Amino acid sequence: MTCSLKLLGSPQLLDSHGRLIPIPAKAFALVAYILLTSGGAPIARAAVRQFLWDTPDAKTAAANLRKFLLRIRERQKQFGFDLIREERDHVGLTQSVEIDLQKFLQISRSQSPADIVRLCDLYRGELLESCPGEEPAAREWLEIQRTKLRDAFIGAAAAWIEASDAGTDKVLLRVAARRLIEVDSYNEAAHRALMRLFLESGEPARVLDVYRSLEDRLKTELGVAPDAETTKLLHSATGPRVAQGSAARQSPGKVHADVLADSSGPDAEATSLPISIRSGAPRITILPPTTVGGQDYAHQLAASLIEDVTIGLCRFKSLSVIAPQTAWELSQNGKKALLRSLRIDYAVETQLQMRDGELQLIVKLVSAVSRDILWIEHYTFSRENMARQYRELSVQIVSILVDTVERIELAKYSVDQDPTAYHLYLTGQKLLRTLDLPSVRKARRVFRASIGSSADFVPAISGLAHTFHIEWLLMARGDNELLTEAEHLARRSLEIDPDDARGYRDLGLCKIYAGRFDESLEAFSQAERRNAQYADLLVDYADALQHSCEPSAALEKINQAIALNPLGPDRYWWTAGGASFHLQRYRDAIDAMSHMQDPSPAFRLLAASWAMLGERQKAAEYVRKATEIHPDFSVNGWLSILPIRDPAFAQHYEQGLREAGFE
């Protein structure tokens, strides 16, 4: 029977089926001693006695060794393995048991990508973790060896990471960098590797996350700052101003200077807000993956993916995400029962499992109270598959989890219950799915009630700001007071949390409707850096790009949003229709708007699209419907308040409206 001996991390001997084989604790220390002292060659019994029993009484030590070796022989016979080999004056090792430490020593000087990943798998933790050593000399020897092995791993992994180039396998690099940071949390080479990976995948907000985590740790624990090379890399991702802001740590109330330029007027909405209390947002923990035996590489990759999912969820401020360290503790045997006592509402459990000869990652969302499974999905998990789909899968899981939790929480709430700020916020969000004036104004009242319960609950403040933006569009009258209120609220949310994407999104909408195109796109860029997975944000970014006469870029953003949230509200499809119209894809525009449950806000655009296709009768039908809602609508009046950067785009839209029959 082929067995495997684990000496790095918690020591254990496993049979070929992954079952534990009980052996004396000193047996682990003996194997480590032989490997690290003689390279695996037999070692004198006298040296073994002195190491295991540091006593001047040679007879007692010899008797102890005989009894110890007898127990080893009995266990080897009982469980059918062969690990320790006895000779007359020496004790050695057989070659029939796979020993992780032996493999680690063999490949620790290798620079091969496959070997580096294997090294990450092997180095599960310190040598004989949780085994302090019973004798003083053994304890001292063990501490020295732990340091040597840790340094060997750090040196090998850091050297390979530093030598990596554009052709390096990105998945392997991610795994190595993550594992190196786990072992050496101050290692800047590993942090820079992650920053470069996120920069290459178009995720500058993730670059900033990695930098800030390193910066906080270095400053708090060592009293130093990241080195110049790391800070330079941050500059290339976010610009020097953001990097300087990170180093200086903006205090609440300070936001990007370019975005807030010329923002004036008293923040009446903010100053009247009451003292904040708990929002009632649900608490969720993401537990690290469990795995089947023999899948160490896949487990490392799955753990990295789940860490990315955790980071992604943290950007949705309407959820309270439990710290990864606590999640790891909760994942240990018997500790899931603590979920309820820690007031955790939801747990995401993950497992790697072989099904029909295929390795799969199982992700399920469970209620921490009832243990009911609320959502479950299986994902094919191969190295080739993950190399292509890693980021897409992370984004997809985050989006599904957020949507599922919000739907469940909204379903829990009824009029008989005392609503929390969170439940009121969800109710407002649901109302905004319908783009008519009564729904928007009702949502406004609900968001105000949410803020009344929790003054600093940024999602509700942002929702309230959004009601003013939407009413401005629906009324088509150019009411500047609505935009002023929205801007006040955007500034308020940024004062509370300068890192929340919503505040920049709301500010970007205010700027675009005011015709300040560059400031709007800068605000949306800031928002996307903070949360590139936020579908509603991408929709509004697309709208701003349309007004800035960049319809191709707008359509790309809206398609990303629909991929993240295929069942999104009507404004997704309305925005997609507008982008297609400006690209002169009139049939595509009509097809997009056909997905709207209530197409009334898009009647004017539908009329213009049909007119540009030469379908005057259908265009006239939508003109009649639009005029019934807004009898005082005029083309000149609407275009005078609608911000469009390029006059040619405005003329194109005007042509469609007039050919449809609007005056």
N, C-alpha and C positions, 0 to 999 in steps of 0.2 A: 504494500500500500504506500502510495506517495503522499507524504505529509509536508506541511509547510510550517516553519517556525518564524514567528514574528518577534523580533527583539527591539525594533524601532517603534516607539509608541508603547501602548500597554502590551506587555509580553503575553503571547499565547501560542499554543501548538494546536494546529488544525488538521483534521484528517482530510481525505480527498473529497469529502462531501461538505467541507466547511464546518464540521462539528468540532467542538472543543475537546481536547484530550488533557485530562488533569495530570500534571507532573509537579514535582517539588519546585518551589520558587527558586531555590538555589541552583536548579538545573539551568535556568535562563542565564543567571549570572556566570555559571561555569562555561557555557557555550560562548558568551560574549568575551570572557577572559581569554579563552583559547584562541579565538579568531583575532583579537586585537593585540595579543601578546606574542603569539608565534605564527600568525598568519594562517592558523588552522592546523599546523603540525602538532603532534603529540607533545604534551607538556608534563614535566616531572610531577609525581604525586606530592612531593614535599611542597612544591610551589602552590599546588592546588589547595593543600591543607592550610597553608599559611594565608592564602587569599580568602578562603571560605570560613576558617576558624582561626582568628588571630589570638592564639593562646600559647603561652610558653610550655604547656604540658603536651609534648609531642604524642604521648600515648593516647591521650583523650582525643586529640585532633585526628590521629590515625583511625581510632575506633569510629569517630563520627563520619569520616570519609568512607569507611567500609560499609557502614549502615546506609549512608546516602547512596552509594553506588548500587547497593543491593536493591533499594527502593526503585532506582532507575531501571535496573534489569527487570524487576517485576512488572513495572508499568509498560516497558517495551514489549514484554511477552504478552501481557494482557491485551494491549491495544494494537499489537502487530506492527510496530514501527521500530526503526533502528537508528538511534541518534548518537549515543555515547559509546565509545569503544574503549575497553579496558585492556591495558597491557601490564606486564609485571611491575614496572616502575613508572609507567606513564599513563596518562589519560588523553584520549584523542577523540576525534569526530569521524563519523562515517560520511559517505557521500550520498546517502539515500534520502536525506531530508533537505528540502529547499529552505535556505535560511536567508531572510531578507537582508541582514547585515552583511553577509558574504557577497551577495549580489551588489549591494550598495558600494562596498569597497572596490569591487571589480570595475564599476562603471563611473565612479565619482570623478575620474579625470577625463571622461569622454566628452566630446563636443558634438556628438551625433544627436540630431533632433529626437530620434526614437529613444535614445538612451537618456536624454534629459527628461523626457516625459516619464520614462520608467523610474528615473531618480526621484521625481516628484511623487510618484505613486509609492515608492519604497519608503521615503522619509515621512512616515505618518506622524512622527513626534520624536521626542528625545529618546536616547537609549534607555531601555528598561524604565520607561515612564511610570511613575507612582511606586517604584521600587528604590528606596533610598540607600539600600546596602546596610547590612547588619553590623559589620565591623568597621572601625574608624578608617583603617587603611583601605578597605573596599570602597567606602563612601568617597574618600578622596580620589581614588583611582577612577571611580564612576563619573565624578564631576569633570575630571580632566578629559575623559573619553567623550563625554557628552559635548563638551566645548569643541573638541577636535572634529567630531562628526558634523556638528552644526555648522562650523566654519567651512568644512569641506562641501557641504550642500550649498551654502550661500555662495561660496566661491565659484563652484561649477555652474550653478544656475545663473548667477550674475554675469559670468564671463560669456555664457552662451547668449543671454539676452542682449548684452552690449554688442556682441558680434553679429546679431541678426540684421538682415537687410530687407529690401522690398520683396525679395523672393521667399522669405521665411513664411512657413505655414502659420497663418494668423491664429488659428485655433490652438495650435501647440504653444504659440507665444503667449496667448492669453492665459492658458493653464499654468505655464511656468511662472509668469509674472504674479498671478494670484497666489500661487503656492509660496513663492518667495516672500511676498508681503506678509503672509500668515506667519512665516518663520522669523522674518526680520522686518518688523513694521516700519523701520526707519530707512529701508533700502530705497534709495532714490532711482537707481537703475530700473527696478521693477515698476515703480510708480510712473516713470517716464515712458516705459514700454506700454503701459495701459493708456496713458494719455495719448500716445501716438496712434494706438489702435482706434480710440474713440475719435480722434481728429480725422483719421482716414475714412472712418465710416460716417462722417458728417454729424457727429454728436458733440459739439463744443461744450454743452452743459455738463456732459459726463467728464470731459477734460477738467472742467472747473471743480467738479465733485472730488475727483481723485486728488487734485492739487490741494484743495482745502482740507481734506482729511489728513494728508501728509503735513501740511503747514500747521494745523492744530496740534498734531502729535509732537512734532519737533519743538514747537514753541512751548507747549505745556510741560513736556517731560524732559527736554534737553536745553531749553532756553535758546535755541538757534532757529534760523530761517532756512528754507530750501535753498540749494545752491543756485548759482546763476544760470546753469544750463537748464534746470527744471523750470525756473521762472521764465526763461526765454521761450521755452516750449509753450508755456501758458499764454504768453503774448501772441504767439503765432495762431493760437486757437481763438482767443477771445478779445485780443487787442490789449495794449498796455494799460488802458484806463481801467478795464475790468480787473486786470492783475493787480494794479495798484490798490484798487478798492478792496481786493481780497486781502492784501497784506495789511492794509489799514483797518480792515473790518468795519464796514459801514455801520454806523449806528442807525437805529430805526428813524425813519424820516428822511434819510439821504438816498436819493435814487439817481439814475443816470442823468448827468447834467444836460446833454443834448436833448433828451426826451422831454424834460421838464422846463426847457427854456420857454420863456414868455407865458408860462401857465400862471395866470393871476386869478384873483377873486377869492373871497373868504370861503373856507371849506365848511359851509353851514351844515351840510349833511353829517360830516364827521364830528363836529363839535357838539352836536346834540345827541350823540350816541350814549347810551347808558353804560354803566360799569359792566365789564365782561364777566360772564360765568361760563361754566362748561358747555360746550356746544352739543355734547351727546354723540359725537362722531364715533362710529364703531371701531373697536380695536381688533387688529388682525395680526397674526404671526405667520411667517413662512418658514416651515420646518425644513432643515437640510435633508437631502435625499438618502433613503436607505437603498441598499443594493444587494444583488445576488453575488455569490462568490466569483472571483476571477475577473472582475470588471473594474479594476482599479482606475484605469485611464478614463473609462466612461464615467465613473463616479466623480472624478475630479472635474470633468467637463460639465456634468450635471450640476455639481455644487456651484461652479462658476455661473452657470445659467441662472440658477435659483437666486444667487446673490444679485445678479443683474435685475431679475424680476423684483426683488426687494427694493433695490434702488429706484426702479421705475415706479413702484407703488408709493414710495415716500414722496414723490413729486405731486401726488394727488392729495392735497391738504385736507380733503374731506374724509380721509381715512387716517386712523392713528396706527402706525406700523410699529410693531414691537422690535426692539433692537436685535440684530443677528446673534449676539452673544447669548441673550436670554432665549432666543429661539433654539439655539444649539443645546442649551441646558435642558429645555423642555423636551427635546427630541430623545434624550437619554431614557433608558428603560424605566418605566413606571412613573415618569414625571408628567405625562400628558394629563394626568388627573389634576395638575395644578392650573390648567388653563382657566377653569371657571373661577378659582380663587383669586387669580390675577385680573379678573374682570375682562378677559379676552373673549370676544364675540365669535371670531372666526379663525380657523386654522387652515393653512394650505399645506397638505401633506404630499410628499413626492417620493416616488420609488422607481428604481430601475429593475426591470423584470424581463426574463426571457419568455416570449410567447411565440409558439410555432416556429422556433428557431430564429426569431428576430428579437433584438434587444429593443425594448420600448421604455419610454419615460412616462409614468403614470402621474398625472397631476389631479388632485381632487380638493375641492373646497368643502369643508365640513363645519357644521355648527359646533362650537366649543361647548355649548350647553347640552344639546340633545344628542350630539354625535351623528346627526343625520348627514348624509352625503348630499350636498346642494348642487354640486357640479363635478363632473369627472371627464377627463379626456386622456387618450393614449396618443403619444407621439413617437414615430419611428426615430430611433436614436442610434445612428451609426456615425462614424467619424466623417465619412464623405457627405452624408446628409447634413450634419451639423455645421460643417465648414461653409456650406452654401446658405443655410437657413438660420444660423445662430441668432442674429439680431432680429430677424422677422419673427422668430418664435418667441423671443423675449417680449417683444412689443405686443404680439398677439395674446400671450398669456396675461400680461398686465391689463390689457383692454378688456378681456373677458371677465377677469376677476373684479375689476372696478364696476363694470356694468351689472354683473350678477349680484354683488353686494348691495348696490344701490336699488335694484329692483326688489330684492328681498326685504330690505329695510323699509322701502316705501309701502310694500304690501302689508307689513306688520302694523303700520300706523292706521288708526281709524279715528273717527271724530270723538270717540269716547275716551281716548287716551290724552294724557298731558303731553303735547308735542315738544320735542327738543328742537333746538336750533337746527340740528342736522335734518330732522324729519321735515321741518318747514322748508328748508333749503331744497330738499328733494321734491317736495310738492311744487315749489316754484319752478324748478327745472322741468317738471312734467308739463306744467301749464305753458311754458315757453315753446313746447313742441308744436303748439298751434299758433300760427302767425296771424291772429286777429286781435283787434284792439281790446275787446273785453278780456280775453285770456291774458294779454300782456299786462293790463292794469290790475287784474286779480293777482297775477304773479308778483307784481310790485308790492301789493299789500302783504303777501306771504313773506317775501324777502325782508320787508321792514320788520315783520313780527319775529323773524329769525334773528335779525340783528338786535332786536329788543331783548332776546334771550341771551345772546352772546355777542357783545359789541365788537369783538376782534375776530369774528368768524369770517375770514376772507372770502370763502366761496359765496356766502350770502351777500356780502358787499359787492362782489363782482356781478352776481346775478341781478342785483338791484340796478347797477350801472347799465347792464345789458338791456333792461326794460326800456331805458331812455333811448338807447341807440335804436332799438327796434321800432319804438313809437315814432321816432324821427323819420324812419324809412316809410312806415305805413301811412303816416299823415301826409307825407310829400308836400309839406308847407315850409320847410326850412326853419323850424322853430329853434332858435339858438339857445333858448333857456333849457331845452332838453339836453343839448350837448354840454352845456355848462354844468348841469347836475351830474351828468355821467363823468365828466372830467374830475369834478370834486371827489366823487366816489373812487375813481381810479387812483387818484393821489392818496386817498385815505388807505386803500388796500396796500399800496406800496410803502406807506409809512409803517404799517403793521408788519409787513413781510416783504422786504425788497427782493427776495429770491422766488416769490410766487409768480408764475407766468401770467396769471389772470390780470394783475394790475397793469402789466405792460400791454397785454392784449386790449384791455378797455381803453387805455391811453392811445393805442394805435388807431382804434376806431374813431375816437374823438378827433385825432389829428387828420385822418383821411376825410372825414365829413367836413372838416374846416378847410380842406384843400391844401394841407401842409404835408405833401406826399413823402418827402424824404424823412421827415420826423416820424411819420406813421410807419414807414418800412423799417426804420431803425428800432422803433418800439417793438414791432412784431419780430424782428430778428432777436432782440433781447428775450422776448417771450419764448421763442422756439429754442433758444439755447438752454433755457431752464426746464422745458418740458416738450421735447420733440414728439412725444407719444400722445399728446392731448388733441384729440380729433376736433373738438369745437374751436380750439385755437387755430388749427390749420385751415378751417373753413373761413374764419375771419381774416386770416392772413391772405387767403385766396381772394377774398373780397377787396382787400386793400391793394393787391397786385392788379386786379381788374381796373380799379379807379386810377391806378398809376400806369394804365395802358400796357400791362405785361400779361396778356391773356394766356399765353402758353405756360408761363410759370404758375399762373393762377390755377389752370386746369390740373397741373401736376400736383399742387398742394391739395386741391379738392379731392383728387383721386386717392391720395394718401389718406385723407380723412375718411373717405367712404370705405376704404380697405380696413381701417381701424374700427369703424363704427357703421357697418352696412345698414343698420336699422336706425340711422340717425334721423333727426327731425327734418322738416320740410326745407329749412333754409340751406341744407347741404345741396339739395337738388336745384333749388333756385339759383344758388351761386354757380353750380356747374352749368346751368342753362345760360347764365350771363357770360361765362367764359367762352362757351361754345359759340354764342351769338357773335361776340367780338372777333372770333376766329373765322366768322362767316360759315360756320358749320350749323346751319339753321335746323336741319333735321335732328342733329345730335342735341341741340338745345331743347327742342320740343320733346324728344325722348327722355331727356333728363328731368324736365319739369313734369312729365307724366307720372313720375314716382311720388309727387307731392300728394299727401292726403287732402290738403286744402290748397288748391292752386290759386286761390283768389289774389294773394299778394303778387303773383307773377302774371296776372292777366295782361298787363301792358306789354311785358316782354314776349308773351305768347302771341299776342296780336302782331307785334313787330316781326317775329320769326316767321309766322305764316305769310305775312305780307311779302317778306323778302323771298319767299318760295313761290310767290305769284298766286297764292291761295287767298284771294281777296274775300271770298264769302266766309271762310273760317276766321280770317283776321277780323272781319266786321263783327262776328259773333263775340269775340273776346273784347272788342272795343265797347260793345253794348254792355257786357258784364262789368267791365272796369268803370264805365261811366255811371252805372247804377250805384257803385260803392263810393266813387269820388266824382260827383257831377260837376264840380268846379275845376277839374283837372285841365291844364293846358300844357302843351308841349314846351312853349317858351318859358312858362313859369317853372316847370319841373327842371328843365335843363339849366335854368339860371341858378338853381340851388344845388344841383347834382354835381359833385366834384369829379371832373374828368381831366386828366393831365394833358392829353393830346387833343387839340380841337378836331383832328380828323376822326378820332373815335367818337366824339360827341356828334359830329355830322353824320356818321354812319348810323348811330342810334336814332338820331332825329329823322333820318330818311325812313327807317323802318317804322317809326311811330306815325309819321305823316302818310306813308303809303297804306298803312293799316286803316287810316281814317280819323286819327286824333287831330284836333285843331290846336 
